[in-house]
Amino acid sequence: MLMLLASLRKKGRDRRRRSLMRRPGGPRLEGLEQRALLHGIAAAAAPATQFELIAPANVASGTAATLEVVALNASNQPARNYSGTVHFTTTDTATGAAVPADYMFSAGDHGIHFFQMTLDTTGSETVTATDTATSSITGSVTVTVNPAQVATHFGLFAPSQVIVGQATSVEVVALDAANHRVAGYTGTVDVSAGDANATVAPMSYAFTAADHGEHVFQATLTVAGTEVITATDAATSTVTGSISLSVTPAPAATHLGLLVPEYAAAGQPTNVEVVALDASNHLVQGYTGTVQLTSGDSAATLPSSYTFSASDHGVHRFQVTFGTTGSQTVTAADTADNLTSTVTLVVNPAPVATHFAVLAHANAASGTAVNVIVVALDASNHPVSGYTGTVHFTSGDSAATLPADYTFTAGDHGYHLFQVTFATAGSETLTVTDTAASSLAGTITVNVQTPLPPTGGGGGGGGGTGTGGGHMGWWHPPRSDAVFADMAGGGRHWRWRD
């Protein structure tokens, strides 16, 4: 029986019913439905004779609440096939009370539907649902209506300490006299700070039902010391609240830090990261100075000066291209604030591509495109990330469909993905050659097989481009430290080195 219930739940048939466990009356209804499930389809198909109405035991006056209607048969089991129209009435005659409009159950409801109702008169009130065609099919629920919550003040929540010039989150919560959150509060709140130069975003905000009585503002204070932030209802000034914050001065940058690799290659861009630091070597996130890079390498290509923005958070990445090999220096300087820093690194000759690694699966199906990766390598089999030559493809398979000539770009970082379609079964070669230097080449041999005709069976195979299982379609190196592992070419490995 448990297996049957689990199976039905997995199929989504009890999605609505499971929610009843979180509502008053839920456990009892679940028992009814379990009996219906255990009795099978025949019991569930019995006609509806009554309604079961489920609602919270207590609701707030003027606040929408969920009402659930379940059609039951004579055995108190859900009537899943019920398709009648239900009409609602209530003993609450106040103008603020609202019951759902008439509703015709659909097959997709399976005899259960959720509605929204609003009761207004405090005390005990009843809501009744009745089938419009058969008045004997009816049901009621009695609910205790409590006075609506009224916001009397605001609670403000923020870090106890903030830094001058840095945005701080301030949460404003509408509270009643007992300090309970007023989820239905929809007033307009004005937020201000004692710091006349402070910025608050937004300064005025109209709460919506979706806020559930709370909203987060952003405040940026400009004066060190104790500052007060206040929230006030725009219509009722007595509904207010405030919080005191200890505002500390922003840390001052005393020097710059430079992060560079130990080695760089001449003629290739090298990342240089500049970091603003205070006297304790802590990051100064609010730094907004202007930095200029210089180098002892007179042949280096350097970036323009750069003014840090708040979004940099004290860190910015530059690119320098060295032109001279040997030990070279890079200096970052903020002349206005008298900040400077220098770092030394070794610039090696730019690697020269001597051959290509051509990577593909050992097996391919004729007539099916396969992925081929071409990597420019130096004499030590290190990838040459700066290779920008043009490559041409040839194959021992004269009927193969080959890529057009392609010129590598700096963005390729020395490797590129192509597609080749072999047409002839057997052992076929694919050769890649630099159009300007014929000695710069690479070849791979692929076993091309004639694909088997479809058998109509299920498609649970390895998803490969050939018969060897697996595929290369997933392979897309996201950055220059990608690893080429266990592919064609004897399973050799190549790793990028920035």
Steps between C-alpha positions, in 0.01 A plus 500: 500500500782737585656427161171588329477831686864584422449423133195723476680783674794472259256546214383828649146385575522591869682834462202701618409255774847502654463872561210426734748369754608859547144624554249454781292194428767359270572172683134401508456559127816306425346202677192529281709508186715209607186290541388611154831398350494164672147432378610567141355680203146375544464664840657824376253510211194495729289816467544791740248529783659776710782751526782519750613861556844560648622839622726638775341489844582868546522777242558874525220735413536638148786265412470244220515137612508169316183290480516146367195312373506121466213309341427180697285197419268316740799312644680825583754433228605769248273497196769547237257522210293783647436766233217706647482874566537621857347815648626667820317686776607633840343618822732801489287783355762773535589688181862393534415130492556318170441137405607338172288529188317196368745242371457197275735216594705361213642153442841636596375593848439134591228616739723748687542875447655792691332840534563833668253653746500813717296530820449835669283467811683390811370194680378166370398500134394218266571446132284256305548340159200353313465328164284725280315205347466273805456697819549191717865499394623758748748560778605770745792614708499731801790738549597731783559850362747699706543877483734602219856573601581869514854626456592721796874537439792381291790281593828587327780247468855573377863417587611665823807642329525640148772676303484848358418493130398135484138400433330325791179297495230625737192280538174670600229277650143609579406390855184505711478597866614151603802518266350249259575555133202647314516298181212693342654845541479699175581854608763732357819539703745791491854417611748770602838531672636751746796539267387776265731375223397137533322324218211258555355292221212517468420800717127424474345160437141374482481151652314239297329178606801310365728673756316330788568801719876532448732667252874559468642847433859599420662779700841658437625721785768766458583609856681296764343467845154397615233547236126434516283363220126552534201346322161674515160421351425776250132521602532440877809658650450320832578172324877532507822332608872565500839339549838638606810396311865537586666642190876453475729692264579329174848344499755704308717342234867531597653295220422291194552130454587339165413142415688365198609154380855390570567474129368679191555445130624776274235620258213341691258687730567448871244569772606750768260546790521818710360491853447798734616417855499675837782509756397154624496358148123479504315559174360853470176433317405868474820606324428728201846631408657515155778253421759503219720201413861540384773245427877475481441334162502790255348271236204403717144585398328655803135586573368852541460645848189377679278653769361238736123496545290385793416182308872405491498454878867595510620250237555545125664285234723648231684339209865561414681363195877484553729539203839420655613175655673477836422645842247782466315727741143627513407801714152616601475859622226729630680833482212698653502290818875427491446124477739277309612140471745309278535131420758304302433201274687298238403545136580196287518487120161441342450131426508407133257247358684207339214255445132436561327249721191378316255348749202284407347167595669194356175385338249691291190417300502587133261778409489631858677820607763449768672757719871564443711719725818658362760619752813696410801358689864597541798265483441394861132423435386807691195675354583827326218723615614789277484305171313701235584318177264367234439126471395286203343152517567198275398138530579162351122473458451697178123505557521640851340834588776715649499841673597807303836666572490665841714777649549462875426808710639613833172387654565141391802477734663258257218246465183478295214254449406389148265243346592243238274253320673190359331321211713193434526200730845388606810656656499865398741785578428862581786750469514860615767730350594863555452673164815710549730228640442150363724347767249617762252213470328215682324181395259257656371163375135413556327165455195583291219246516177467306218564749258215565143551379251599772329209672217695661627427849529752784767767477696442818849494347805691599416803289833486314589643165646164402473139605750532778241627751501838674517828315701816473204732460525584870855624470523875511795632702361799691840658554867468422579241768296229329643149504514280192498150643477146364403607151657394172875515459600227741318636803750780555402790721545869434425773753476872439736720695403871519 
